[in-house]
Amino acid sequence: MHKIVSAGAMIATIIAGPAIAAPPTWSWAGFYLGGNAGYSWGRDHGPLTLGTGFSADSSTGLDGFVGGAQIGYNWQVRNWVYGLEADFQGTGQSGSAAAICPGGTTALHPGTRR
């Protein structure tokens, strides 16, 4: 019985040995291209100061597309990776803000749209 177990272990070592001993063959080197996309929703509720001595409660919204692209090339030397990358990130976010002023009037922040 002992000889059968020893023979089985030796056969398993011969078959699996090269696969276990071989280092991984993947590399970080090469060309790559990528992209990212998303959408953002944002809200802010808080005090707003317009000029000196005037404040009111405000509500601000900021919504829109967010995305970009990346392109690059990497070189790998042993455990070090060197590379060049260019990327573009952009947003189509737009926002508006309104404040309820004393007396019930509504004021818009400068540069916002209704």
Beta strands, then each sheet from edge to edge (+ up, - down):
strand 1: 30-49
strand 2: 55-77
strand 3: 80-91
strand 4: 94-100
strand 5: 106-108
sheet 1: 1+ 2- 3+
sheet 2: 1+ 2- 4+ 5-
end
